[in-house]
Amino acid sequence: MTVLDDIKDYPWTGLIAGVLPPRLAAKLPPKFQATSQQIVPAASIAGNALTIVIAIMTFLACLTAGGVYMINQSANAWVDDIASEITIELDPLNTADIEKKMTLVALFLAKQRGVTRVKPLSADDSAKLLEPWLGSTAALSALPIPRLIAVEIDRSSPPDIDLIKNALNQNFEGVTLDDHRRWQSEIKLITRSTALGGIAVLGLVAAATIAVIVSATRSAMATNRAVIEVLHFVGATERFIASEFERHFLGLGVRAGLAGAFAAAIAFLLLPFLMYLLGGGAVTEAETRRLLGSGELDLGGYILLVGIVVVVAALCMITSRFGVFRVLKNYA
């Protein structure tokens, strides 16, 4: 019951005044006004420096989370595309009449259950698939490029891939079926590795933010030690003193978090333009777009940035609260 009473009696409405700048907080309705003046000065050199540090931490956290989110979204879309297709490869060295063989294989595949579309690629289409890596050159026409057949499958009722593979091996020579399972597993591995790396970076940012808040709390309490001792003398509880520091650091965390998230949002808005400027040629630009997609965050990505601001503000508030209680024990 102590914890429930603590939550019930907490001055939640007073926190709103701590989030807003003093001029805006003074215009709030009376029930949202703080019941007392802030112990910690709202604007000080240490406070301004701390605001900049937390804004930078939030900016880095938003860049990391947004980057991981984009890569995950792009990878999921890529896996969905890969899972909905299989590729048939015909070796051009094992047959003289490759076009006839392409037609026979395409007709065979079109009759299979679960196959929705069969699209034989011409020699020019196969050569264009190599242009991002080899460039556009006349030497491609002299290379024995394998002929490909793109087969779209019904994901709701997929065909028996092993059965089709065995049938192709028995009826056609030099035909290979690729169901892209290896690519799917590699994409998922890269995505998981990126997510783990992003979580590690976010953990480091959170640890650095906690350390900065703890240091700032101790500094603020040392600066206002005389005020705190007077409050103790007149009977102020530890909860009251802690709430004053929470109000200060919550407002600081929200303002700094919004500044960092806003800067990150601008960076993501400019990312497609930067990708175009720093593309470094067709190969690099193509690979970057395959990894990050268009380089733009969707609505879910921007909601994620807002969530990071909430986490940063809560982290500032909770860390300052525990820091105050720990220092007050030394006063006692």
Residue frames as qw, qx, qy, qz and C-alpha x, y, z in Angstrom:
[[0.000, 0.883, 0.470, 0.000, 0.00, 0.00, 0.00],
 [0.350, -0.691, 0.082, 0.627, 2.92, 2.35, 0.56],
 [0.307, -0.056, 0.582, 0.751, 3.82, 2.32, -3.12],
 [0.065, 0.623, 0.691, 0.361, 0.18, 2.84, -4.18],
 [0.222, -0.882, -0.313, 0.273, -0.22, 5.72, -1.74],
 [0.400, -0.471, 0.279, 0.735, 3.04, 7.18, -2.98],
 [0.221, 0.219, 0.655, 0.688, 1.77, 7.11, -6.57],
 [0.073, -0.757, -0.633, -0.145, -1.65, 8.47, -5.60],
 [0.301, -0.865, -0.189, 0.353, -0.31, 11.37, -3.56],
 [0.540, -0.108, 0.292, 0.782, 2.37, 12.33, -6.07],
 [0.189, 0.731, 0.139, -0.640, 1.90, 15.88, -7.50],
 [0.587, 0.243, 0.626, 0.452, 1.52, 14.78, -11.12],
 [0.273, 0.890, 0.343, 0.128, -0.13, 18.02, -12.26],
 [0.260, -0.899, 0.193, 0.295, 2.84, 20.01, -10.99],
 [0.651, -0.164, 0.545, 0.502, 5.11, 18.12, -13.37],
 [0.476, 0.702, 0.434, 0.302, 3.49, 19.83, -16.36],
 [0.063, -0.996, 0.047, 0.043, 4.77, 23.18, -15.09],
 [0.541, -0.592, 0.488, 0.345, 8.25, 21.70, -14.96],
 [0.680, 0.268, 0.564, 0.385, 8.09, 20.52, -18.57],
 [0.329, 0.849, 0.294, 0.292, 7.22, 23.92, -20.03],
 [0.396, 0.307, -0.176, 0.847, 9.45, 27.00, -20.07],
 [0.148, -0.344, -0.567, 0.734, 8.75, 29.41, -17.15],
 [0.229, 0.154, -0.103, -0.956, 6.84, 31.92, -19.31],
 [0.532, -0.114, -0.643, -0.539, 4.47, 29.28, -20.66],
 [0.412, -0.248, -0.829, 0.285, 4.15, 27.54, -17.30],
 [0.005, 0.192, 0.402, -0.895, 2.97, 30.82, -15.72],
 [0.442, 0.066, -0.249, -0.859, -0.03, 30.84, -18.11],
 [0.345, -0.136, -0.922, -0.108, -1.29, 27.39, -17.09],
 [0.576, -0.602, -0.307, -0.460, -4.53, 26.99, -15.08],
 [0.344, -0.687, 0.466, -0.440, -4.02, 27.14, -11.30],
 [0.926, -0.231, 0.249, -0.166, -4.39, 23.38, -10.81],
 [0.893, 0.329, -0.044, 0.304, -1.43, 22.78, -13.10],
 [0.110, 0.853, -0.337, 0.383, 0.77, 25.36, -11.43],
 [0.611, 0.076, -0.648, 0.449, 3.57, 24.20, -9.16],
 [0.527, -0.765, -0.369, -0.033, 2.75, 24.65, -5.50],
 [0.518, -0.748, 0.108, 0.400, 6.19, 26.13, -4.74],
 [0.305, 0.860, -0.371, -0.171, 9.11, 27.82, -6.40],
 [0.924, 0.237, -0.259, 0.153, 11.73, 25.53, -7.88],
 [0.668, -0.661, 0.205, 0.274, 14.70, 24.77, -5.67],
 [0.636, -0.050, 0.456, 0.620, 16.90, 24.16, -8.71],
 [0.142, 0.603, -0.118, -0.776, 17.33, 27.28, -10.89],
 [0.759, 0.512, 0.369, -0.160, 15.48, 26.81, -14.17],
 [0.661, 0.705, -0.072, 0.246, 18.29, 28.33, -16.23],
 [0.491, -0.772, 0.348, 0.206, 21.89, 28.05, -15.18],
 [0.251, 0.675, -0.644, -0.260, 25.20, 27.40, -16.88],
 [0.241, -0.189, 0.950, -0.056, 25.24, 23.80, -15.67],
 [0.584, 0.413, 0.596, -0.365, 21.60, 23.36, -16.73],
 [0.532, 0.729, -0.172, -0.395, 22.24, 24.75, -20.22],
 [0.113, 0.537, -0.822, -0.153, 25.28, 22.51, -20.65],
 [0.390, 0.027, 0.897, -0.206, 23.29, 19.51, -19.43],
 [0.626, 0.563, 0.293, -0.453, 20.50, 20.34, -21.89],
 [0.430, 0.684, -0.490, -0.327, 22.98, 20.30, -24.77],
 [0.082, -0.346, 0.934, -0.016, 24.49, 16.99, -23.64],
 [0.498, 0.239, 0.773, -0.312, 21.08, 15.30, -23.31],
 [0.591, 0.660, 0.022, -0.462, 19.98, 16.72, -26.67],
 [0.283, 0.589, -0.720, -0.235, 23.07, 15.21, -28.29],
 [0.250, -0.112, 0.948, -0.164, 22.43, 11.87, -26.56],
 [0.588, 0.448, 0.520, -0.427, 18.82, 11.92, -27.78],
 [0.487, 0.693, -0.311, -0.431, 19.96, 12.81, -31.28],
 [0.114, 0.428, -0.889, -0.112, 22.33, 9.83, -31.35],
 [0.381, 0.111, 0.867, -0.301, 19.67, 7.53, -29.90],
 [0.604, 0.577, 0.259, -0.485, 17.12, 8.66, -32.50],
 [0.398, 0.634, -0.561, -0.353, 19.60, 8.20, -35.35],
 [0.061, -0.258, 0.964, -0.036, 20.43, 4.71, -34.13],
 [0.449, 0.289, 0.757, -0.376, 16.83, 3.65, -33.55],
 [0.561, 0.650, 0.042, -0.511, 15.65, 5.21, -36.82],
 [0.271, 0.563, -0.721, -0.299, 18.47, 3.57, -38.78],
 [0.175, -0.065, 0.975, -0.119, 17.72, 0.15, -37.30],
 [0.519, 0.455, 0.530, -0.493, 14.01, 0.68, -37.99],
 [0.510, 0.657, -0.258, -0.492, 14.65, 1.55, -41.66],
 [0.153, 0.413, -0.883, -0.161, 16.96, -1.40, -42.16],
 [0.316, 0.110, 0.898, -0.287, 14.44, -3.72, -40.52],
 [0.568, 0.560, 0.296, -0.525, 11.59, -2.41, -42.67],
 [0.433, 0.636, -0.499, -0.398, 13.67, -2.68, -45.84],
 [0.010, -0.287, 0.958, 0.009, 14.85, -6.18, -44.93],
 [0.466, 0.264, 0.747, -0.393, 11.29, -7.34, -44.22],
 [0.594, 0.637, 0.021, -0.492, 10.12, -6.00, -47.57],
 [0.283, 0.575, -0.725, -0.253, 13.09, -7.65, -49.28],
 [0.206, -0.101, 0.962, -0.148, 12.41, -11.00, -47.59],
 [0.575, 0.434, 0.508, -0.473, 8.73, -10.79, -48.56],
 [0.539, 0.663, -0.288, -0.433, 9.68, -10.17, -52.18],
 [0.141, 0.453, -0.875, -0.098, 12.20, -12.99, -52.18],
 [0.354, 0.035, 0.883, -0.307, 9.80, -15.41, -50.51],
 [0.624, 0.517, 0.330, -0.484, 7.17, -14.77, -53.19],
 [0.625, 0.668, -0.325, -0.241, 9.47, -15.78, -56.06],
 [0.795, -0.257, 0.478, 0.271, 11.72, -18.58, -57.17],
 [0.283, 0.764, -0.410, -0.410, 14.27, -18.37, -59.97],
 [0.926, 0.151, 0.328, 0.112, 15.02, -20.98, -62.60],
 [0.051, -0.776, 0.486, 0.399, 18.50, -20.82, -64.12],
 [0.913, 0.371, 0.169, 0.029, 19.37, -22.40, -67.45],
 [0.505, -0.520, 0.455, 0.517, 23.01, -23.03, -68.27],
 [0.562, 0.728, -0.105, -0.379, 23.61, -21.71, -71.84],
 [0.035, 0.593, -0.778, -0.205, 26.65, -23.99, -72.33],
 [0.385, -0.040, 0.917, -0.098, 24.69, -27.23, -72.14],
 [0.513, 0.559, 0.648, -0.067, 22.24, -26.64, -74.94],
 [0.296, 0.069, 0.444, 0.843, 22.36, -25.20, -78.41],
 [0.188, -0.529, -0.502, -0.658, 18.71, -24.21, -78.67],
 [0.160, -0.117, -0.623, 0.757, 18.34, -22.27, -75.44],
 [0.372, -0.010, -0.019, -0.928, 15.22, -20.41, -76.53],
 [0.675, -0.124, -0.599, -0.413, 13.29, -23.63, -77.19],
 [0.512, -0.146, -0.754, 0.386, 14.37, -25.01, -73.87],
 [0.050, 0.019, 0.356, -0.933, 13.27, -21.78, -72.14],
 [0.556, -0.084, -0.258, -0.785, 9.81, -22.16, -73.65],
 [0.691, -0.133, -0.702, -0.112, 9.47, -25.81, -72.61],
 [0.362, -0.114, -0.669, 0.639, 10.58, -25.10, -69.04],
 [0.211, -0.019, 0.164, -0.963, 8.23, -22.11, -68.80],
 [0.656, -0.131, -0.428, -0.608, 5.26, -24.18, -70.00],
 [0.621, -0.134, -0.749, 0.189, 6.14, -26.92, -67.51],
 [0.187, -0.077, -0.537, 0.819, 6.29, -24.44, -64.63],
 [0.363, -0.103, -0.085, -0.922, 3.03, -22.73, -65.60],
 [0.695, -0.198, -0.576, -0.383, 1.18, -26.03, -65.09],
 [0.431, -0.036, -0.760, 0.485, 2.42, -26.51, -61.52],
 [0.412, -0.756, -0.496, -0.111, 0.09, -25.96, -58.58],
 [0.483, -0.737, -0.163, 0.444, 0.79, -22.79, -56.61],
 [0.409, -0.091, 0.311, 0.853, 2.54, -20.99, -59.48],
 [0.228, 0.779, 0.409, -0.417, 0.80, -17.72, -60.34],
 [0.420, 0.882, -0.110, -0.183, 3.11, -16.30, -63.00],
 [0.803, -0.111, 0.345, 0.473, 6.04, -17.42, -65.14],
 [0.264, 0.946, -0.068, -0.176, 8.22, -14.77, -66.76],
 [0.848, 0.085, 0.162, 0.497, 11.16, -15.87, -68.96],
 [0.140, -0.868, 0.138, 0.455, 13.86, -13.19, -69.09],
 [0.726, 0.677, -0.054, 0.107, 15.51, -12.36, -72.38],
 [0.785, 0.069, -0.127, 0.603, 19.27, -12.30, -72.83],
 [0.147, 0.586, -0.056, 0.795, 19.21, -8.49, -72.58],
 [0.596, -0.686, -0.063, -0.413, 17.22, -8.64, -69.34],
 [0.909, -0.302, -0.117, 0.261, 19.74, -11.07, -67.83],
 [0.591, 0.298, -0.090, 0.744, 22.61, -8.81, -68.89],
 [0.137, -0.717, -0.016, -0.683, 20.96, -5.77, -67.29],
 [0.781, -0.603, -0.147, -0.072, 20.93, -7.57, -63.95],
 [0.814, -0.152, -0.049, 0.558, 24.74, -7.51, -64.03],
 [0.319, 0.722, 0.071, 0.610, 25.08, -3.83, -65.00],
 [0.413, -0.883, 0.056, -0.215, 25.10, -2.48, -61.40],
 [0.772, -0.506, 0.305, 0.235, 28.23, -4.58, -60.75],
 [0.691, 0.033, 0.446, 0.567, 29.95, -4.80, -64.17],
 [0.059, 0.548, -0.126, -0.825, 28.66, -1.62, -65.74],
 [0.709, 0.607, 0.257, -0.251, 27.11, -1.16, -69.17],
 [0.115, -0.594, 0.662, 0.442, 29.59, -2.61, -71.63],
 [0.738, 0.382, -0.343, -0.438, 29.45, -4.46, -74.94],
 [0.186, 0.374, -0.902, 0.106, 31.58, -7.24, -73.43],
 [0.537, -0.022, 0.643, -0.545, 28.51, -8.54, -71.62],
 [0.802, 0.370, -0.060, -0.464, 27.06, -9.83, -74.89],
 [0.556, 0.478, -0.680, -0.019, 30.10, -12.06, -75.36],
 [0.186, -0.308, 0.822, -0.442, 29.79, -13.66, -71.92],
 [0.409, -0.201, -0.855, -0.248, 27.88, -16.93, -71.47],
 [0.303, -0.189, 0.406, -0.841, 25.25, -15.38, -69.21],
 [0.066, 0.239, 0.961, -0.120, 22.78, -17.90, -67.74],
 [0.310, -0.342, -0.432, -0.774, 19.19, -17.47, -68.83],
 [0.071, 0.069, 0.726, -0.681, 16.66, -16.91, -66.08],
 [0.351, -0.469, -0.637, -0.501, 12.97, -17.55, -65.55],
 [0.148, -0.159, 0.500, -0.838, 11.24, -15.62, -62.77],
 [0.418, -0.357, -0.801, -0.236, 8.44, -17.60, -61.18],
 [0.313, -0.334, 0.307, -0.835, 5.93, -15.95, -58.85],
 [0.332, -0.186, -0.922, 0.071, 4.30, -18.26, -56.31],
 [0.499, -0.622, -0.279, -0.535, 1.11, -18.05, -54.30],
 [0.102, 0.373, -0.693, 0.609, 2.26, -17.48, -50.71],
 [0.649, -0.187, 0.311, -0.668, -1.15, -18.45, -49.34],
 [0.950, 0.067, 0.276, -0.132, -0.92, -21.84, -51.11],
 [0.027, 0.738, -0.610, -0.288, 2.75, -22.34, -52.05],
 [0.867, 0.295, -0.359, -0.179, 3.86, -25.16, -54.34],
 [0.891, -0.365, 0.207, 0.173, 6.02, -28.08, -53.30],
 [0.156, 0.874, -0.422, -0.182, 9.45, -26.66, -54.15],
 [0.399, -0.407, 0.813, 0.113, 11.29, -29.96, -53.69],
 [0.683, 0.362, 0.634, -0.039, 8.83, -31.75, -55.99],
 [0.487, 0.865, 0.016, -0.120, 9.29, -29.12, -58.72],
 [0.090, -0.779, 0.601, 0.152, 13.07, -29.26, -58.31],
 [0.548, -0.153, 0.817, 0.088, 13.16, -33.04, -58.70],
 [0.655, 0.591, 0.465, -0.070, 10.85, -32.87, -61.73],
 [0.304, 0.911, -0.223, -0.167, 13.08, -30.28, -63.40],
 [0.259, -0.602, 0.743, 0.141, 16.20, -32.39, -62.79],
 [0.618, 0.091, 0.781, 0.025, 14.52, -35.46, -64.27],
 [0.575, 0.677, 0.459, 0.004, 13.07, -33.80, -67.38],
 [0.361, 0.916, -0.077, 0.158, 15.58, -31.06, -68.21],
 [0.813, -0.079, -0.097, 0.568, 19.35, -30.98, -68.25],
 [0.391, 0.170, -0.056, 0.903, 21.31, -27.96, -66.99],
 [0.307, -0.672, -0.268, -0.618, 18.34, -26.44, -65.13],
 [0.359, -0.069, -0.655, 0.661, 18.76, -25.17, -61.56],
 [0.338, -0.762, -0.427, -0.350, 16.03, -23.99, -59.18],
 [0.288, 0.127, -0.456, 0.832, 16.89, -21.32, -56.60],
 [0.343, -0.713, -0.594, -0.146, 14.27, -20.76, -53.88],
 [0.081, 0.705, -0.166, 0.685, 16.36, -17.95, -52.26],
 [0.755, -0.598, -0.268, 0.002, 16.36, -19.60, -48.84],
 [0.705, -0.094, -0.160, 0.684, 20.06, -18.84, -48.40],
 [0.144, 0.430, 0.059, 0.889, 19.46, -15.18, -49.16],
 [0.521, -0.676, -0.272, -0.444, 16.56, -15.04, -46.73],
 [0.805, -0.465, -0.241, 0.279, 18.66, -16.49, -43.91],
 [0.554, 0.081, -0.062, 0.826, 21.53, -14.10, -44.66],
 [0.094, -0.582, -0.167, -0.790, 19.22, -11.08, -44.71],
 [0.671, -0.658, -0.265, -0.216, 17.66, -12.12, -41.40],
 [0.786, -0.255, -0.201, 0.526, 21.13, -12.64, -39.91],
 [0.335, 0.289, 0.010, 0.897, 22.26, -9.18, -41.01],
 [0.337, -0.652, -0.239, -0.636, 19.05, -7.61, -39.69],
 [0.770, -0.577, -0.266, 0.050, 19.42, -9.29, -36.30],
 [0.683, -0.077, -0.133, 0.714, 23.07, -8.29, -36.09],
 [0.105, 0.458, 0.099, 0.877, 22.16, -4.68, -36.91],
 [0.540, -0.676, -0.274, -0.419, 19.38, -4.71, -34.32],
 [0.802, -0.432, -0.243, 0.333, 21.74, -6.05, -31.65],
 [0.498, 0.133, -0.040, 0.856, 24.29, -3.40, -32.55],
 [0.153, -0.589, -0.194, -0.770, 21.60, -0.72, -32.31],
 [0.701, -0.639, -0.292, -0.126, 20.48, -2.01, -28.92],
 [0.744, -0.216, -0.190, 0.603, 24.09, -1.92, -27.71],
 [0.248, 0.332, 0.047, 0.909, 24.46, 1.70, -28.87],
 [0.418, -0.653, -0.258, -0.577, 21.17, 2.66, -27.20],
 [0.789, -0.499, -0.310, 0.183, 22.36, 0.98, -24.01],
 [0.583, -0.018, -0.117, 0.804, 25.57, 3.01, -24.08],
 [0.034, -0.492, -0.158, -0.855, 23.63, 6.22, -24.70],
 [0.621, -0.646, -0.321, -0.307, 21.28, 5.40, -21.81],
 [0.775, -0.349, -0.264, 0.456, 24.22, 4.65, -19.50],
 [0.388, 0.179, -0.023, 0.904, 25.93, 7.91, -20.45],
 [0.266, -0.599, -0.249, -0.713, 22.68, 9.84, -19.88],
 [0.733, -0.590, -0.340, -0.013, 22.20, 8.27, -16.44],
 [0.684, -0.175, -0.190, 0.682, 25.78, 9.11, -15.47],
 [0.163, 0.356, 0.084, 0.916, 25.34, 12.72, -16.59],
 [0.466, -0.642, -0.306, -0.526, 22.03, 13.09, -14.71],
 [0.774, -0.479, -0.330, 0.251, 23.48, 11.61, -11.52],
 [0.533, -0.013, -0.101, 0.840, 26.42, 14.00, -11.71],
 [0.056, -0.463, -0.190, -0.864, 24.14, 16.96, -12.42],
 [0.609, -0.639, -0.396, -0.252, 21.82, 16.00, -9.54],
 [0.721, -0.387, -0.268, 0.509, 24.70, 15.87, -7.09],
 [0.347, 0.161, 0.035, 0.923, 26.02, 19.17, -8.39],
 [0.264, -0.579, -0.303, -0.710, 22.61, 20.83, -8.08],
 [0.700, -0.617, -0.359, -0.024, 22.13, 19.51, -4.55],
 [0.650, -0.205, -0.188, 0.708, 25.60, 20.64, -3.54],
 [0.142, 0.341, 0.138, 0.919, 24.88, 24.10, -4.95],
 [0.465, -0.516, -0.186, -0.695, 21.55, 24.27, -3.10],
 [0.531, -0.108, -0.769, 0.339, 22.72, 22.48, 0.05],
 [0.003, 0.018, 0.447, -0.894, 21.80, 25.40, 2.28],
 [0.551, -0.066, -0.176, -0.813, 18.25, 25.52, 0.87],
 [0.712, -0.093, -0.675, -0.171, 17.84, 21.76, 1.33],
 [0.377, -0.060, -0.715, 0.586, 19.05, 21.94, 4.93],
 [0.251, -0.011, 0.243, -0.937, 16.57, 24.73, 5.69],
 [0.677, -0.067, -0.406, -0.610, 13.77, 22.67, 4.14],
 [0.617, -0.083, -0.762, 0.177, 14.80, 19.72, 6.30],
 [0.140, 0.004, -0.561, 0.816, 14.80, 21.97, 9.33],
 [0.435, 0.019, 0.106, -0.894, 11.24, 23.21, 8.69],
 [0.614, 0.067, 0.706, -0.347, 10.01, 19.63, 8.21],
 [0.630, 0.492, -0.329, -0.502, 10.04, 19.12, 4.42],
 [0.897, -0.076, 0.433, -0.041, 9.93, 15.45, 3.49],
 [0.381, -0.322, 0.687, 0.529, 12.37, 13.71, 1.19],
 [0.421, 0.503, 0.722, 0.220, 9.53, 13.15, -1.27],
 [0.149, 0.943, 0.213, -0.207, 8.90, 16.88, -1.50],
 [0.200, -0.744, 0.445, 0.457, 12.54, 17.68, -2.13],
 [0.445, -0.032, 0.804, 0.394, 12.82, 14.85, -4.65],
 [0.396, 0.699, 0.595, 0.038, 9.72, 16.06, -6.50],
 [0.055, 0.927, -0.067, -0.366, 11.28, 19.51, -6.89],
 [0.235, -0.513, 0.687, 0.459, 14.35, 18.02, -8.54],
 [0.456, 0.285, 0.821, 0.191, 12.19, 15.70, -10.63],
 [0.323, 0.852, 0.360, -0.203, 10.18, 18.64, -11.92],
 [0.016, -0.831, 0.361, 0.422, 13.36, 20.39, -12.96],
 [0.251, -0.350, 0.824, 0.368, 15.02, 17.41, -14.66],
 [0.487, 0.457, 0.744, 0.009, 11.80, 16.21, -16.32],
 [0.322, 0.898, 0.133, -0.267, 11.37, 19.57, -17.99],
 [0.093, -0.720, 0.576, 0.377, 15.01, 19.59, -18.96],
 [0.429, -0.062, 0.874, 0.218, 14.74, 16.06, -20.38],
 [0.492, 0.650, 0.573, -0.082, 11.63, 16.85, -22.42],
 [0.235, 0.920, -0.091, -0.299, 13.05, 20.04, -23.89],
 [0.158, -0.602, 0.714, 0.320, 16.43, 18.48, -24.64],
 [0.507, 0.118, 0.848, 0.095, 14.79, 15.30, -25.97],
 [0.495, 0.761, 0.386, -0.165, 12.52, 17.25, -28.32],
 [0.123, 0.866, -0.355, -0.330, 15.50, 19.24, -29.61],
 [0.280, -0.388, 0.842, 0.249, 17.50, 16.07, -30.27],
 [0.519, 0.352, 0.779, 0.000, 14.54, 14.26, -31.87],
 [0.405, 0.853, 0.158, -0.288, 13.75, 17.27, -34.05],
 [0.019, 0.739, -0.579, -0.344, 17.35, 17.40, -35.27],
 [0.384, -0.105, 0.904, 0.159, 17.23, 13.65, -36.00],
 [0.530, 0.601, 0.573, -0.172, 13.94, 14.05, -37.90],
 [0.301, 0.871, -0.185, -0.342, 15.54, 16.74, -40.07],
 [0.179, -0.515, 0.793, 0.269, 18.51, 14.42, -40.69],
 [0.477, 0.194, 0.856, 0.044, 16.16, 11.64, -41.84],
 [0.469, 0.783, 0.301, -0.275, 14.26, 14.05, -44.08],
 [0.203, 0.843, -0.407, -0.287, 17.55, 15.08, -45.71],
 [0.606, -0.308, 0.719, 0.144, 18.86, 11.50, -45.92],
 [0.741, 0.477, 0.459, 0.110, 17.48, 10.71, -49.42],
 [0.335, 0.936, -0.104, 0.033, 19.12, 13.89, -50.75],
 [0.295, -0.742, 0.599, 0.059, 22.41, 13.01, -49.03],
 [0.760, 0.001, 0.642, 0.103, 22.22, 9.47, -50.43],
 [0.646, 0.721, 0.232, 0.098, 21.88, 10.98, -53.90],
 [0.115, 0.943, -0.311, 0.044, 24.82, 13.36, -53.42],
 [0.288, -0.616, 0.731, -0.050, 27.09, 10.76, -51.79],
 [0.943, 0.178, 0.110, -0.259, 25.96, 7.84, -53.94],
 [0.345, -0.578, 0.686, 0.277, 29.42, 7.32, -55.40],
 [0.193, 0.240, -0.813, -0.494, 28.11, 5.79, -58.61],
 [0.710, -0.094, -0.374, -0.589, 25.37, 3.40, -59.64],
 [0.638, -0.034, -0.755, 0.148, 26.68, 0.45, -57.62],
 [0.180, -0.028, -0.621, 0.762, 26.93, 2.24, -54.27],
 [0.409, -0.028, 0.071, -0.909, 23.61, 4.01, -54.67],
 [0.722, -0.062, -0.534, -0.435, 21.84, 0.79, -55.69],
 [0.564, -0.072, -0.759, 0.317, 23.29, -1.15, -52.76],
 [0.001, -0.013, 0.469, -0.883, 22.45, 1.64, -50.30],
 [0.566, -0.049, -0.101, -0.817, 18.86, 1.74, -51.46],
 [0.716, -0.070, -0.675, -0.164, 18.62, -2.05, -51.20],
 [0.424, -0.074, -0.709, 0.559, 19.81, -1.80, -47.58],
 [0.006, -0.260, -0.438, 0.860, 17.93, 1.32, -46.43],
 [0.287, 0.688, 0.667, -0.003, 15.13, 1.44, -48.97],
 [0.263, 0.821, 0.236, 0.448, 14.31, 4.99, -50.01],
 [0.416, 0.112, -0.367, 0.824, 16.02, 6.36, -46.87],
 [0.314, -0.418, -0.028, -0.852, 12.78, 7.87, -45.57],
 [0.059, 0.080, 0.854, -0.511, 11.08, 7.18, -42.26],
 [0.299, -0.473, -0.660, -0.501, 7.38, 6.35, -42.29],
 [0.462, -0.658, -0.027, -0.595, 4.84, 7.32, -39.64],
 [0.902, -0.378, -0.199, 0.062, 5.89, 4.41, -37.43],
 [0.684, 0.172, -0.218, 0.674, 9.49, 5.63, -37.52],
 [0.003, -0.530, 0.119, -0.840, 8.57, 9.13, -36.36],
 [0.732, -0.565, -0.124, -0.360, 6.38, 7.66, -33.61],
 [0.879, -0.124, -0.265, 0.376, 9.49, 5.75, -32.53],
 [0.362, 0.377, -0.204, 0.828, 11.39, 9.05, -32.25],
 [0.425, -0.598, 0.005, -0.680, 8.63, 10.44, -30.04],
 [0.900, -0.369, -0.229, -0.042, 8.86, 7.31, -27.91],
 [0.704, 0.118, -0.296, 0.635, 12.58, 7.92, -27.44],
 [0.029, -0.533, 0.141, -0.834, 11.83, 11.44, -26.18],
 [0.728, -0.527, -0.096, -0.428, 9.43, 9.96, -23.63],
 [0.914, -0.154, -0.263, 0.267, 12.05, 7.43, -22.54],
 [0.467, 0.330, -0.253, 0.780, 14.74, 10.11, -22.21],
 [0.297, -0.578, 0.079, -0.756, 12.43, 12.34, -20.15],
 [0.864, -0.432, -0.136, -0.218, 11.42, 9.44, -17.90],
 [0.828, 0.061, -0.296, 0.472, 15.07, 8.47, -17.55],
 [0.186, 0.468, -0.242, 0.830, 15.98, 11.99, -16.44],
 [0.554, -0.547, 0.004, -0.628, 13.10, 12.07, -13.96],
 [0.935, -0.301, -0.182, -0.046, 13.67, 8.64, -12.42],
 [0.729, 0.195, -0.311, 0.579, 17.45, 9.00, -12.27],
 [0.012, 0.530, -0.238, 0.814, 17.22, 12.37, -10.52],
 [0.721, -0.515, -0.064, -0.459, 14.72, 10.94, -8.01],
 [0.939, -0.200, -0.198, 0.196, 16.97, 8.06, -6.99],
 [0.539, 0.366, -0.248, 0.717, 19.98, 10.36, -7.01],
 [0.252, -0.628, 0.130, -0.724, 18.25, 12.77, -4.64],
 [0.857, -0.455, -0.072, -0.232, 17.25, 10.02, -2.20],
 [0.876, 0.036, -0.238, 0.417, 20.79, 8.66, -2.21],
 [0.303, 0.447, -0.245, 0.805, 22.30, 12.06, -1.44],
 [0.478, -0.615, 0.022, -0.626, 19.68, 12.85, 1.22],
 [0.913, -0.313, -0.253, 0.066, 20.69, 9.70, 3.10],
 [0.637, 0.163, -0.275, 0.701, 24.16, 11.18, 3.46],
 [0.113, -0.569, 0.086, -0.810, 22.63, 14.38, 4.85],
 [0.767, -0.523, -0.151, -0.338, 20.81, 12.38, 7.47]]
